[in-house]
């Protein structure tokens, strides 16, 4: 049965939902790994880099960690796929520059962009909530095979400006920031823990299950589910 929702806004996860996790892991992660050292040594004075390095030192308890030690920590977190905010910040800096140079072009599943354009045209607001930094999200949506998609998006949220993705409070924070009633927000994600947290905050939810994605076999619990965006019918709330 096709899930149907009367809502005012749709909030999108990226990895496994709009885009292939494999692209992120196989293309973006190695790209950032190869550039951490240069970023940490050549751009240590940049405020965003300096703040992230300070966060790494705080999280590891190594107040005197030098650039080499920080790089080692970042690579270890990358191996664990840890959603650490300073890792995501530094990746965002590197990826933004990579997209701007044309080294990188974002991946979207073929059903996603037509759905986003249709929902936007129907008056729905679109937001992104990803563990990747806002800078990375901005670069991702502006550098796609379909051109710049940022004009479709009303706001971007990450673990720094919203909070951890498996905590209901993060979703309450986004609802407050967007000014949309929780019951009129629809969250699309492939991760059951995120869907549970969104629902606990009063949101509507759909689990996206795409073959080959890490959470496909696990499923999405008792949430409504869809294999592609075109299986979801969304219309502007009239209540």
N, C-alpha and C positions, 0 to 999 in steps of 0.2 A: 504494500500500500504506500502510495506516495505521501510523504509528510507534507502537510500544509500548515502554514503559519500566518496569522495576521499580526504583524509587528511593525515597528517603526525603524529598526536598525538591525543590521547583521554584523556580527563581530567575527573576524576570521583568524584562525590559527594559520600558520604557513606550512611548516614541515609536515608531510603526510596528509595535508588537507588541501591546500591550493597547489602544492608543489611537492616534487619527489624528495623524500628524505635522502635517497641515494645521491642526488645532485649535490645536496648540502655537504654530505659526508665525503663524497668522492672528489668533488671539485672545490668547494669553498673552504673546507677544513684544511686540506693540504696547501691551498693558496695562502691562507693566513699563517699556517705553521712556518712556511718558508720565509715569511716576512716579519715575524715577531722580533728577531734579533735586531734588524735594522731599525725598526720602529722604536724599540726600547733604548737604543744607543743614540740614534740621530735625532729623535724627537722627544727626548726625556723632558724638555722644558715646556712642551705643549701642555696647557692646563688639563685637557681631557686625558692625555696619556699619564701625566703626573698623578692625577686623581685616581686613575685605575691602578697604577702601580702601588699607591698608598693603600688601596683597598686590598690588593693581593697580599701585601705585607701584613695587614691587619688580620685577614682571614687565615693566614698561615702562622701568625704569631712570630714571624721573622722580621722584626723591625729594621734590621740592617741588611736585608737581602739586596744583593746587587742585581744588575741587569741580567746576568747569566742565570742566577738563581730564580729570578722572576720568570724568565723564559722557560726554565725547566718546569716550574709550577704550571704555567700556562699549557705547556705540552702535555703534562700529566692530566690536567683537567680535560683537555681535548680528547685524550685517549679514553677517559671515563665518560665523555659526553656530559660533563657536569655543567649545569646551568648557572655558572657563577657570573655575577654581574660584571666584574672587571674583565673577565675573559670575553664576554659578549661585547663590551664597550670597545676593547682593542680590536677584536675581529671586525666590528662595525667600521672603525677608522680605516682598516686595511681594505675591506670589501668596498667601501664607498669610493675609495681611490681606484680600485680595480674596475669597478663598473664605469666610473667616469672616464677612465683611459680606454675602455672598450675591451679590456682583458677578459671581462666577465659579462655574461648575459643571463638574466634570471630565467628559471624554468617554471612554467605553469602547466598543469594538466589541461588538456585541450577543452574540457568542458567548463573551465573556470572563468576565463575572460568573457565569453558571451553571457554567462549568468550574471557576472558582476555588472556588465554594461546594462543588461536588462533590468536588474534590480535598481541600479542607480537611476535609470530613465523613469522607473515607476515611482520615484520619489523616496526610496529607502536610503537611509544613511548607511555608509559602509565604514567600518573601523577594523583595525588590525591589532591583535594582541598576540605577541610572539615572544619567546625567550630571547630571540635575537634583538639586538639594540635597535632603538628608533632610527639611528643613523643607517644601520644595515637595512632596515625595513624600507626606509625612504629610497635608498639606492636600488633595492630589489624591485620595488614597484615602478621606479622611473626608468629602468633599463631592461625592458622585456622585448621579446620578439614581436610583440604587438604594439610597441611604442611605450610612451609614458602613460602609466595607469594612475599616477598619483592624483590627478584631478577627480578620480572616482572616489577617493578616500577622504573621509572627514576628520580622521584622527588616528594616531599611532600610539600604541601602548606596549611597554616592555616590563621586565622585572624590576627596573629602577623606578619608573614613574607610576607603576600600578602595584607591583609586588609579585610574589611567587605565584605561579600559574595553578597550583593545586590548593590554594587557600581562598575560601569564599570572600574574605575581606577585600582581596584584589578586585574581584568582580563588582563588589559594592562600590569600590573607589571609582571604577570605570563608569558605572551607571551614574554616579554623582557628577563626574566630570563631563559626561556627555549630555546630562540633563534628560535622559530617556528613562522612563519607568522600567524597573527590572523585568517586569512581565512582558514588556514590548521589545526586549533585546533577545536576539537569537544568536547563540554561539555555535560555531561549527569547528569541530576538532576531532582528531583521530584518537585522542588519549582519554581513557575513561576517568582518570583522576581529575583531569581538567573539567570534563563535562560534569562530574559530580559536584565540584566546587562551584561551577557556574549555576547549577540548578539549586544548590544550597543558598545561593544569593538571590534566588527568585527568577533567574533567567530561564528562557526556553533553550532547548539544546537539540542538536542533531550530531550523532557520531558518524564521521565519514570513514568508510571502510574500503580501502583500495587494495587489491591484490598486490602482494610484494612489499607492502609497507610493514614496518616493525610491529604495529599493533593489530594487524589484520586478523591473525589467528585468535588473539585474545578477545576480540570483539569489544563492544562498547556498553556492555551491561544491559540495563533496561531502558536506555535512552533510545529515542527514535533514531533510525540509521538510514544512510543512503550511500550508494557506491560512487555516485557522481553528483555534481551540483544540479544537473538538469533533472534529477529525480526529486528535487525539493521545490515545492511551490510556495513562494513567499509573496505576500501582498501587504500593502500599507494598512496599518491598523485603522479601523474606522470607529473605534470606541474611545 
